[in-house]
């Protein structure tokens, strides 16, 4: 009686690939390549290249593709872990262990599992075949079942003020649009136009969108804050055929305009954002679209949770397979003071040209307000505007002159006109004739004598102005925690350009934030590095080549006091509270003498810069903004 010898080989794939099952069965090829072919086929659920037992490849491929269709956009890979051979000599079999890994998101946590496939050797075809069963792709998977993923959103972090009050949080909104299931035939166009008129959007464009949408679509016209100011009431909306108002919440600031260029907005991810995210963001995700919401989206958004479950044909969960809890986003704390920001924005509402008002706390560099006017149309003029600072720059030139040997009492010449390298410079129209001639440097600041500072700048190296500006905080690489521009003072200017730089024209540029930083540095008695983000901590700004000395700041502050007591900013004397120090500035920017208007001011632990792109003069145009802002702050008691 013949006694069959059993094969008892257990080897890893690499061993099987090199040799046969054993010395006595060398004619039987190793099952490893067939297992590898199966693993590769499972990557795309296409088994056409795999020899199967029990099912044809087309039917098996269709079954698995259907079972995993809900996960079709998720990358997965299957690999062979081991192949274990067994069976009689004349009927060899093998067991392949396969590992499948699903890369569900961009974290290091993947869904992985091990499945088993049985292989049998077909003597007739001299080849290995896979005994087909759906469980080769997933343990426990049966015919008619499928796998699906369900996500659970993380709570988005809030942007908060330093008083812990959420500046951006979920607030009630209403999605207004046309529900085409509520329309009779032929009503779409007229209904869309009526709704468009009610919410003040382009009627023709909206009507076209409604007409092109499916018969069961809800076509949104606009999303509005759901508050007492909403004039498009539910009653008015629903009086229009198909009109609907769907309540919802969205992360919003206290008002529509509140620090909008800075805080940014949140909404559904655009196709461009999805593409650039390289898999991190998917269609339908709510993300930051601009401002801090976009810059710190990863921190604010948190991590979406999900569960992968096995379902039967009736869509009931058979068993849970894998899950991860959502991780809520973290908060961002900004230094903005809600009351000061609202006050600044209110003051700018009636300013027609581009404008900005910035307030900094000198003692710690916190940006308390950074408002850009309505004419800026969403641009962050307060922190990113680049403009000639005019005579407010004389504070910087004065510091360079102090370092060059002058004092506030130094007698300097203030002629009505001065020619440098063939170019004539003159004082502003209306400069007091009594203040011409030889005057103290402090008086040149108070009265804003151009010729003094033109002469001062042309008598030094450009690098001295650059260094003075850096000492007063105009750092080329600010550490604000948000996009910002503080200033640019080239260190290679010469001749008439250098002379013009001395009065804040030429090629020097700064922003309202930059000039507020100059005032803050004078007030603090040291170089101030402004910041907007309290958390997470930002990298410190590079130290200036020469730090501002407290004695230098004291001399500058003393000179700025004269501007208010008897100089160009006497109107600030009416501001209640502590002494106000300031400097006005006007920067002509074209041949028609159109000019930027500036004022910087200090009061207590508050430094302010106001800017209007087109004005009659710094004191006349920007001065009232500063006066009203400081007065409002004092009356509020903060």
C-alpha positions in Angstrom: 0.0 0.0 0.0 1.4 3.3 -1.1 1.9 5.8 1.7 1.9 9.4 0.5 4.6 11.6 1.9 3.3 14.9 3.2 5.2 18.1 2.4 6.0 20.1 5.6 7.7 23.2 4.3 7.1 26.6 5.8 9.2 29.3 4.1 9.0 33.0 3.5 8.3 34.1 0.0 11.9 34.8 -1.0 12.9 31.2 -0.3 10.0 29.8 -2.3 10.8 32.1 -5.2 14.3 30.7 -5.4 13.6 27.0 -5.4 10.9 24.4 -5.6 8.8 22.9 -2.8 11.4 20.3 -2.0 14.1 18.2 -3.5 11.6 15.4 -4.2 9.1 17.7 -5.9 11.3 20.0 -7.9 9.0 19.7 -10.9 6.3 21.8 -9.0 7.0 25.5 -9.3 6.9 27.7 -6.2 3.5 29.2 -5.3 5.1 32.5 -4.5 4.7 34.2 -7.9 1.0 33.3 -7.9 0.6 34.9 -4.5 2.4 38.0 -5.7 0.2 38.1 -8.7 -2.9 37.9 -6.5 -1.6 40.7 -4.2 -1.0 43.0 -7.2 -4.5 42.2 -8.6 -6.1 43.1 -5.3 -4.6 46.6 -5.5 -7.1 47.3 -8.3 -9.6 44.5 -7.7 -8.9 43.2 -11.2 -8.3 39.5 -11.0 -8.1 38.9 -14.8 -4.4 38.0 -14.5 -5.0 35.5 -11.7 -6.0 31.8 -12.3 -8.9 31.1 -10.0 -10.8 28.1 -8.7 -14.4 28.4 -8.0 -15.2 31.6 -9.9 -14.3 33.2 -13.2 -12.1 36.3 -13.0 -14.7 38.7 -14.4 -17.3 37.8 -11.9 -14.8 37.9 -9.0 -13.4 41.2 -10.1 -16.9 42.7 -10.3 -17.9 41.4 -6.9 -14.8 42.8 -5.1 -15.0 46.1 -7.0 -18.6 46.5 -5.9 -17.7 45.6 -2.3 -15.0 48.2 -2.1 -16.5 50.9 -4.4 -17.2 53.3 -1.5 -13.5 53.3 -0.8 -12.4 53.7 -4.4 -10.7 57.1 -3.8 -8.6 55.8 -1.0 -5.2 54.5 -1.8 -4.4 50.9 -0.7 -1.7 48.4 -1.2 -1.6 44.6 -0.7 1.6 42.7 -0.2 2.5 39.0 0.5 3.6 38.4 4.0 4.3 34.7 3.8 3.5 31.5 1.8 3.1 28.3 3.7 3.1 25.1 1.6 1.3 21.8 2.5 -0.7 19.0 0.9 0.1 15.6 -0.6 2.9 15.2 -3.0 0.5 14.6 -5.8 -1.8 17.5 -4.8 0.2 20.3 -3.3 -1.5 23.2 -1.6 -0.3 26.5 -0.1 -1.6 29.2 2.2 -0.7 32.8 1.4 -1.0 35.5 4.0 -1.6 39.0 2.6 -1.3 42.3 4.3 -3.5 45.2 3.0 -2.9 48.8 4.1 -5.4 51.6 3.5 -4.0 55.1 3.6 -7.2 56.8 4.8 -5.7 60.2 5.6 -2.4 62.1 5.9 -1.7 60.9 9.5 0.6 58.1 10.3 -2.4 55.9 11.4 -3.4 53.5 8.6 -6.0 50.8 8.5 -4.3 47.5 7.9 -5.3 43.8 8.2 -4.1 40.4 7.1 -6.2 38.1 4.9 -5.6 34.5 3.8 -5.8 33.0 0.4 -5.7 29.2 -0.3 -3.8 28.1 -3.4 -3.9 24.6 -5.0 -1.7 23.2 -7.7 -3.4 22.1 -10.9 -1.5 19.1 -12.3 -3.2 19.3 -15.6 -2.2 22.9 -16.3 1.0 22.7 -14.3 0.1 25.9 -12.5 -1.1 27.2 -9.1 -4.6 28.5 -8.8 -6.3 30.6 -6.1 -9.3 29.2 -4.4 -11.6 32.2 -4.8 -13.5 33.6 -1.8 -14.3 37.3 -1.1 -12.5 36.9 2.2 -9.2 36.9 0.3 -9.6 40.7 0.1 -10.9 41.2 3.7 -11.4 38.6 6.5 -15.1 37.9 6.9 -16.2 39.5 3.7 -19.1 37.5 2.1 -20.9 37.8 -1.2 -23.3 40.7 -1.3 -21.5 42.7 1.5 -19.6 45.9 1.1 -17.3 48.2 3.0 -17.9 51.9 3.5 -16.3 54.8 5.4 -18.2 57.3 7.5 -16.5 60.5 8.7 -17.2 62.4 11.9 -16.1 66.1 11.8 -13.8 67.6 14.4 -14.9 70.8 16.0 -13.0 73.7 14.4 -10.8 75.7 16.8 -11.7 79.3 17.5 -9.8 82.5 16.9 -10.0 84.2 20.2 -9.0 87.6 21.6 -6.8 87.9 24.7 -9.9 88.3 26.8 -10.7 84.6 25.9 -13.7 85.8 24.0 -14.1 84.0 20.7 -13.7 86.4 17.8 -14.6 83.8 15.3 -17.1 81.2 16.4 -20.2 79.4 15.0 -22.9 82.0 14.5 -26.4 81.5 13.0 -26.6 82.0 9.2 -29.3 81.3 6.7 -28.8 79.8 3.2 -31.2 81.5 0.8 -32.1 80.0 -2.5 -34.6 78.4 -4.8 -35.8 74.8 -4.2 -36.8 73.6 -7.6 -38.9 70.8 -6.2 -41.3 73.5 -5.0 -41.6 75.1 -8.5 -44.2 74.6 -11.2 -43.0 74.3 -14.8 -42.0 77.6 -16.2 -41.6 79.4 -12.9 -37.8 79.0 -12.5 -36.6 82.2 -14.3 -39.1 84.6 -12.8 -38.7 83.2 -9.3 -34.9 83.4 -9.5 -35.0 87.0 -10.6 -37.4 88.0 -7.8 -35.1 86.3 -5.2 -32.0 87.9 -6.7 -33.6 91.3 -6.4 -34.6 90.6 -2.8 -31.0 89.7 -1.8 -29.3 92.1 -4.2 -27.3 89.8 -6.4 -27.0 89.6 -10.2 -30.4 88.5 -11.4 -29.5 87.2 -14.8 -26.6 85.2 -13.6 -28.6 83.6 -10.8 -31.5 82.9 -13.1 -29.2 81.1 -15.4 -27.8 78.9 -12.5 -31.3 78.0 -11.4 -32.4 77.1 -15.0 -29.3 74.9 -15.5 -29.7 73.0 -12.2 -31.5 69.7 -11.9 -35.2 69.4 -11.2 -34.6 68.5 -7.6 -31.8 71.0 -6.8 -31.6 73.6 -4.2 -29.8 76.5 -5.9 -28.2 78.8 -3.3 -28.3 82.5 -4.0 -26.5 83.8 -0.9 -25.7 83.0 2.7 -26.5 85.8 5.2 -26.1 86.2 9.0 -29.3 85.3 10.7 -29.8 88.3 12.9 -32.1 91.3 13.4 -30.3 93.2 10.6 -31.4 90.6 7.9 -33.9 92.5 5.7 -34.6 89.4 3.5 -36.9 87.8 6.0 -38.2 84.3 5.8 -41.6 85.6 5.0 -40.3 87.6 2.0 -38.2 84.7 0.8 -41.0 82.1 1.0 -43.4 84.4 -0.7 -41.4 83.8 -3.8 -42.2 80.5 -5.6 -39.6 77.9 -4.6 -37.9 80.4 -2.1 -36.3 78.7 0.9 -34.3 79.9 3.9 -32.3 77.1 5.4 -30.9 77.8 8.9 -27.3 76.8 9.6 -24.2 77.9 11.5 -20.8 79.1 10.2 -17.6 80.3 11.8 -17.9 84.1 11.7 -16.4 87.2 13.3 -18.6 89.5 15.5 -19.6 91.6 12.4 -19.3 91.2 8.7 -16.3 93.6 8.5 -14.6 92.8 11.8 -10.8 92.4 11.0 -11.9 90.6 7.9 -8.7 90.9 5.9 -6.8 89.6 8.9 -9.1 86.9 10.3 -10.2 85.7 6.9 -13.1 83.4 6.1 -14.1 79.8 6.2 -16.1 77.8 3.6 -16.2 74.7 1.4 -12.8 73.8 0.0 -12.4 74.9 -3.6 -11.2 72.6 -6.3 -7.8 74.4 -6.2 -7.4 73.9 -2.5 -8.3 70.2 -2.8 -5.7 69.8 -5.5 -2.9 71.7 -3.7 -3.5 69.8 -0.4 -2.2 66.5 -1.9 -4.9 64.5 -0.3 -5.2 66.4 3.0 -8.4 68.1 2.0 -11.3 66.5 0.2 -14.3 68.0 -1.7 -16.9 69.1 0.8 -14.4 69.8 3.6 -14.8 73.1 5.4 -11.5 75.0 5.4 -10.0 78.4 5.9 -10.2 80.3 2.6 -8.2 83.4 3.5 -6.4 85.2 6.3 -5.5 83.5 9.6 -8.2 81.0 8.9 -6.2 79.7 5.9 -2.7 80.3 7.4 -3.5 78.3 10.5 -6.0 75.9 9.0 -4.1 72.7 10.0 -4.2 73.9 13.7 -7.8 75.2 13.6 -9.3 72.3 11.6 -8.2 69.4 13.8 -8.4 65.9 12.5 -11.5 64.3 11.1 -12.6 61.1 12.7 -14.0 58.1 10.8 -15.2 54.6 11.0 -14.9 51.8 8.4 -17.7 49.3 8.7 -18.8 46.1 6.9 -22.4 46.3 5.6 -24.9 43.8 4.3 -27.0 44.1 1.2 -29.7 45.8 3.2 -27.2 48.5 4.3 -27.1 47.4 7.9 -23.7 47.3 9.7 -22.5 43.7 10.0 -19.3 44.6 12.0 -17.0 47.5 12.7 -13.6 47.2 11.0 -11.6 50.3 12.0 -12.2 53.7 13.5 -10.5 56.8 14.8 -12.1 59.5 16.9 -12.0 63.0 15.7 -9.4 65.3 17.3 -10.8 68.8 17.7 -8.9 71.8 16.4 -6.9 74.0 18.6 -7.7 77.7 19.3 -5.6 80.6 18.0 -5.3 83.6 20.3 -4.8 87.0 18.7 -3.9 90.2 20.4 -6.7 92.2 18.8 -8.9 94.1 21.3 -12.5 93.8 20.2 -13.5 97.3 21.4 -10.5 99.0 19.8 -10.9 97.2 16.5 -14.6 98.0 16.3 -13.8 101.7 17.1 -11.1 101.9 14.5 -13.3 100.3 11.8 -16.2 102.6 12.7 -14.0 105.7 12.3 -12.9 104.5 8.8 -16.4 103.8 7.5 -16.8 107.4 6.3 -13.3 107.7 4.7 -13.6 107.4 0.9 -10.0 106.7 -0.1 -8.0 103.7 1.0 -7.2 104.1 4.7 -6.0 102.3 7.8 -5.7 102.7 11.6 -3.4 100.6 13.7 -2.9 100.5 17.4 -0.1 98.8 19.3 0.5 98.4 23.0 4.2 99.5 23.3 4.9 97.6 26.6 4.6 94.2 24.9 4.2 94.9 21.1 0.6 93.5 21.0 -1.4 94.7 18.0 -4.6 95.9 19.5 -6.3 97.1 16.3 -5.5 96.8 12.6 -8.4 98.2 10.6 -8.5 98.8 6.9 -11.1 101.1 5.4 -14.0 100.0 3.2 -12.4 101.4 0.1 -9.7 98.8 0.5 -12.2 96.1 -0.6 -10.8 93.4 1.6 -7.2 94.3 1.2 -5.1 94.4 4.4 -3.8 97.9 4.0 -3.2 98.2 7.7 -0.5 95.5 7.8 0.5 95.0 4.1 0.2 98.5 2.5 3.4 99.9 1.1 3.4 103.7 1.0 5.8 106.6 1.3 5.4 107.7 5.0 6.1 111.4 4.4 7.1 113.5 7.4 6.3 110.8 10.0 9.6 109.4 8.8 11.3 112.5 10.2 11.3 110.7 13.6 13.6 108.1 12.0 15.8 110.8 10.4 15.9 112.7 13.7 17.2 109.5 15.4 20.0 109.2 12.8 20.9 112.9 13.3 21.0 112.4 17.1 23.4 109.5 16.6 25.4 111.7 14.3 26.0 114.2 17.1 22.9 116.4 17.2 20.6 117.0 20.2 17.1 118.3 20.4 18.6 121.7 21.2 21.0 121.7 18.3 20.6 124.8 16.1 19.8 123.8 12.5 19.1 125.9 9.5 15.5 125.8 8.1 15.5 127.8 4.8 12.3 128.0 2.7 14.1 126.2 -0.1 17.2 124.0 -0.4 18.8 122.6 -3.6 20.6 119.2 -3.5 22.4 118.1 -6.6 20.3 120.4 -8.7 16.9 119.4 -7.3 15.0 121.9 -5.3 13.3 121.0 -2.0 10.9 123.3 -0.2 8.7 123.3 2.9 5.0 122.6 2.6 2.6 125.3 1.7 1.6 127.2 4.8 4.8 126.5 6.7 5.0 129.4 9.3 7.5 132.0 8.1 8.4 132.8 11.8 9.9 129.3 12.1 12.3 129.7 9.2 16.0 130.4 9.7 18.0 128.9 12.5 15.9 126.9 14.9 16.3 124.0 17.4 16.1 120.5 16.0 13.1 119.9 18.3 11.3 122.8 16.6 12.1 121.3 13.2 10.2 118.2 14.3 7.3 120.2 15.8 6.9 122.4 12.7 8.0 119.7 10.2 10.7 121.6 8.4 11.5 119.7 5.3 14.8 121.4 4.5 16.3 120.5 7.9 15.8 116.8 7.3 16.7 116.9 3.6 20.0 118.4 4.6 20.4 116.0 7.5 19.8 112.9 5.4 22.1 114.1 2.6 24.9 114.7 5.1 25.0 111.0 6.2 25.2 107.6 4.6 22.0 105.8 3.6 22.9 103.0 6.0 22.5 105.4 8.9 18.8 105.9 8.0 18.4 102.1 7.5 19.9 101.4 10.9 17.8 104.1 12.6 14.6 102.7 11.1 15.5 99.2 12.2 16.2 100.5 15.7 12.6 101.9 15.7 11.2 98.5 14.6 11.1 98.7 10.8 12.4 95.2 10.5 12.6 93.6 7.1 11.7 90.2 8.5 8.9 90.8 11.0 7.6 88.1 13.4 4.0 89.3 13.5 2.6 85.8 13.2 0.6 86.8 10.1 1.6 88.3 6.7 3.0 91.8 7.4 5.2 94.5 5.9 6.9 97.0 8.3 9.2 99.0 6.1 11.9 99.2 3.5 14.7 101.7 3.8 17.4 101.0 1.1 21.0 101.3 2.4 22.4 102.3 -1.0 20.5 105.5 -1.8 22.6 108.6 -2.8 22.1 112.2 -3.9 18.6 113.5 -4.3 17.1 110.1 -3.5 18.8 110.0 -0.2 17.8 113.6 0.5 14.2 112.7 -0.3 14.3 109.6 1.9 15.0 111.9 4.8 11.5 113.4 4.6 9.8 110.0 4.0 9.7 110.2 0.2 12.3 109.1 -2.3 12.3 105.3 -2.2 11.4 104.5 1.4 8.2 102.7 2.1 6.3 101.6 5.1 2.9 100.4 6.2 0.5 101.8 8.8 1.6 98.9 11.1 5.2 99.9 10.5 4.7 103.5 11.5 2.7 102.4 14.5 5.7 100.3 15.4 8.0 103.4 15.2 5.7 105.3 17.6 5.5 102.2 19.9 9.3 101.9 20.0 9.6 105.6 21.0 6.9 105.0 23.7 8.6 101.8 25.0 12.1 103.2 25.1 13.3 100.2 23.2 12.9 98.5 19.8 9.4 97.0 19.6 8.6 93.9 17.6 4.9 93.9 17.0 2.9 90.7 17.1 -0.6 89.6 16.4 -0.6 85.9 17.4 -0.4 85.1 21.1 -0.4 81.4 20.4 1.3 79.5 18.9 4.5 81.4 19.6 6.2 82.9 16.6 10.0 83.0 16.1 11.5 86.2 17.5 12.3 88.9 15.0 16.0 89.4 14.3 17.6 92.0 16.6 18.4 95.3 14.9 22.1 96.2 14.3 21.8 98.9 16.9 19.0 98.7 19.6 17.1 101.8 20.5 18.5 103.3 23.7 16.1 104.6 26.3 17.8 108.0 26.2 17.4 108.2 22.5 13.7 107.4 22.8 13.3 110.0 25.5 14.7 112.7 23.3 12.5 111.7 20.4 9.4 111.6 22.6 10.3 115.1 23.9 10.4 116.4 20.4 7.1 114.7 19.5 5.6 116.5 22.5 6.3 119.8 20.8 4.3 118.7 17.7 1.2 118.6 19.9 1.8 121.5 22.2 2.6 124.1 19.5 3.3 122.3 16.2 1.3 120.7 13.4 -0.9 118.6 15.7 -2.2 121.1 18.2 -5.7 119.7 17.6 -4.7 116.7 19.6 -4.5 118.8 22.7 -8.3 118.3 23.2 -7.9 114.5 23.7 -8.7 113.6 27.3 -6.3 111.6 29.5 -2.5 111.4 29.6 -0.2 113.6 27.5 -0.3 112.9 23.7 2.8 112.9 21.6 2.7 112.8 17.9 4.0 113.5 14.4 2.1 114.3 11.2 3.1 113.5 7.7 2.2 114.3 4.1 3.7 112.4 1.2 3.1 113.7 -2.3 3.1 110.8 -4.8 2.5 112.4 -8.2 3.0 115.6 -10.3 -0.5 116.9 -9.3 0.6 117.0 -5.7 -1.8 114.3 -4.6 -0.6 113.1 -1.2 -0.9 110.4 1.4 -1.9 111.7 4.9 -0.3 110.3 8.0 -0.3 110.8 11.8 1.4 108.8 14.5 0.7 109.3 18.1 1.5 108.0 21.6 -0.7 108.2 24.7 0.1 106.2 27.8 0.7 102.6 26.8 -0.9 103.1 23.4 0.7 103.9 20.0 -1.4 104.7 17.0 -0.9 105.3 13.3 -3.6 106.6 10.9 -3.3 106.6 7.2 -5.4 108.0 4.3 -4.2 107.4 0.8 -5.5 110.7 -0.5 -5.7 113.7 1.8 -5.1 117.4 2.2 -2.4 116.9 4.8 -1.5 114.6 7.6 -2.8 116.9 10.4 -6.0 117.8 8.5 -7.0 114.4 7.2 -5.5 111.8 9.5 -5.3 113.9 12.6 -9.1 113.8 13.4 -9.0 110.0 13.1 -6.3 109.7 15.7 -8.1 112.3 17.9 -11.4 110.4 17.8 -9.7 107.1 18.3 -7.8 108.2 21.4 -10.8 110.0 22.7 -13.0 106.9 22.3 -10.4 104.7 24.0 -10.2 107.2 27.0 -14.0 107.4 27.3 -14.2 103.6 27.2 -11.8 103.5 30.1 -9.4 101.1 28.5 
